[in-house]
Amino acid sequence: MAHGGTAPAPMGPAPAEPGVGTETAGRDIVVDAALVASLLGVAAADVPGLMRSKAVTSICERGIDDHEGEYRLSFFFQNRRARVTLDAKGKVLRRSVIDFGDVALPRQLHGVGR
């Protein structure tokens, strides 16, 4: 891969970790900072500030057809894109991380379906 990046590393279903998870409540999806931190390689305590400063950005996609009832959350930070797929109850179905090596992920790639 160009620029010293690595191929996506599917991480599969997330193991059950006490205090690390997600929940859905009405239209809100809450993701524990520890889960986001583990995927982006930062400290959990730093996640809220990084999100407020827009150093970490995110998008949420709602599944259709075969993926009805699922949500895909993508988090972007420097050279990493992390994705978490949830069911309607907030259970983590899949998670993955792509590390683009020494090159920061261009802002235009911080979008849906990319």
C-alpha positions as CSV (number, residue, x, y, z in Angstrom):
1,M,0.0,0.0,0.0
2,A,1.3,3.5,-0.8
3,H,2.8,5.8,1.9
4,G,3.7,2.9,4.2
5,G,0.1,2.2,5.2
6,T,-1.2,-1.2,6.3
7,A,-4.2,-3.2,5.0
8,P,-7.3,-3.2,7.1
9,A,-7.1,-5.6,10.0
10,P,-10.6,-7.0,10.7
11,M,-10.9,-7.3,14.4
12,G,-14.2,-9.3,14.4
13,P,-16.7,-9.3,17.2
14,A,-15.6,-7.4,20.3
15,P,-14.9,-9.4,23.4
16,A,-17.1,-8.7,26.4
17,E,-15.2,-6.1,28.4
18,P,-16.6,-4.8,31.6
19,G,-17.2,-1.0,31.4
20,V,-16.4,-0.9,27.7
21,G,-19.3,-0.8,25.4
22,T,-22.2,1.0,23.8
23,E,-25.8,1.6,24.3
24,T,-28.7,2.9,22.2
25,A,-31.4,5.0,23.8
26,G,-34.0,6.3,21.4
27,R,-32.1,8.2,18.7
28,D,-28.9,8.4,20.7
29,I,-25.9,6.1,20.5
30,V,-23.5,6.3,23.4
31,V,-20.0,4.7,22.9
32,D,-17.7,4.3,25.9
33,A,-14.6,6.4,25.5
34,A,-12.5,3.4,26.4
35,L,-13.7,1.6,23.3
36,V,-12.9,4.5,21.0
37,A,-9.6,5.0,22.7
38,S,-8.6,1.4,22.2
39,L,-9.3,1.6,18.5
40,L,-7.6,5.0,17.9
41,G,-4.6,4.4,20.1
42,V,-5.2,7.2,22.6
43,A,-6.0,7.4,26.3
44,A,-9.7,7.1,27.2
45,A,-9.5,10.3,29.2
46,D,-8.3,12.2,26.1
47,V,-11.2,11.2,23.9
48,P,-13.8,13.8,25.0
49,G,-11.3,16.7,24.5
50,L,-10.2,15.3,21.2
51,M,-13.8,15.2,20.0
52,R,-14.6,18.7,21.3
53,S,-11.5,20.1,19.4
54,K,-12.5,18.1,16.3
55,A,-9.2,16.2,16.3
56,V,-11.4,13.1,16.5
57,T,-14.3,13.2,14.1
58,S,-17.1,10.6,13.6
59,I,-20.0,9.7,11.5
60,C,-22.9,7.3,12.0
61,E,-24.6,5.3,9.2
62,R,-27.9,3.4,9.6
63,G,-28.1,0.0,7.9
64,I,-30.7,-0.8,5.2
65,D,-31.8,-4.0,3.5
66,D,-29.6,-6.9,4.9
67,H,-28.2,-4.5,7.5
68,E,-31.5,-3.1,8.8
69,G,-31.3,-2.4,12.5
70,E,-27.5,-2.0,12.5
71,Y,-25.4,1.1,12.8
72,R,-21.9,1.7,11.6
73,L,-19.9,4.3,13.5
74,S,-16.7,5.5,12.0
75,F,-14.1,7.5,14.0
76,F,-11.2,9.3,12.4
77,F,-8.0,10.5,14.1
78,Q,-4.8,11.5,12.4
79,N,-3.8,8.4,10.3
80,R,-6.5,6.0,11.7
81,R,-10.0,5.1,10.8
82,A,-11.9,2.9,13.3
83,R,-15.3,1.4,12.6
84,V,-17.7,-0.2,15.0
85,T,-20.9,-1.9,13.8
86,L,-23.7,-2.2,16.4
87,D,-27.0,-3.9,16.5
88,A,-30.2,-2.1,17.6
89,K,-29.5,-2.8,21.2
90,G,-26.0,-1.4,21.1
91,K,-24.1,-4.8,21.0
92,V,-20.9,-4.5,19.1
93,L,-21.1,-6.9,16.1
94,R,-17.8,-6.0,14.4
95,R,-15.0,-3.5,14.7
96,S,-12.0,-2.7,12.6
97,V,-9.1,-0.3,12.3
98,I,-7.1,0.9,9.3
99,D,-3.8,2.6,10.1
100,F,-2.6,4.6,7.1
101,G,1.0,4.6,8.3
102,D,3.0,7.9,8.3
103,V,0.4,9.8,6.3
104,A,-2.5,11.5,8.0
105,L,-5.9,10.5,6.6
106,P,-7.0,13.4,4.3
107,R,-10.1,15.2,5.6
108,Q,-12.1,14.4,2.5
109,L,-11.9,10.7,3.4
110,H,-13.7,11.4,6.7
111,G,-17.0,10.7,5.0
112,V,-19.7,8.1,4.6
113,G,-18.9,4.8,2.8
114,R,-15.3,5.6,2.2
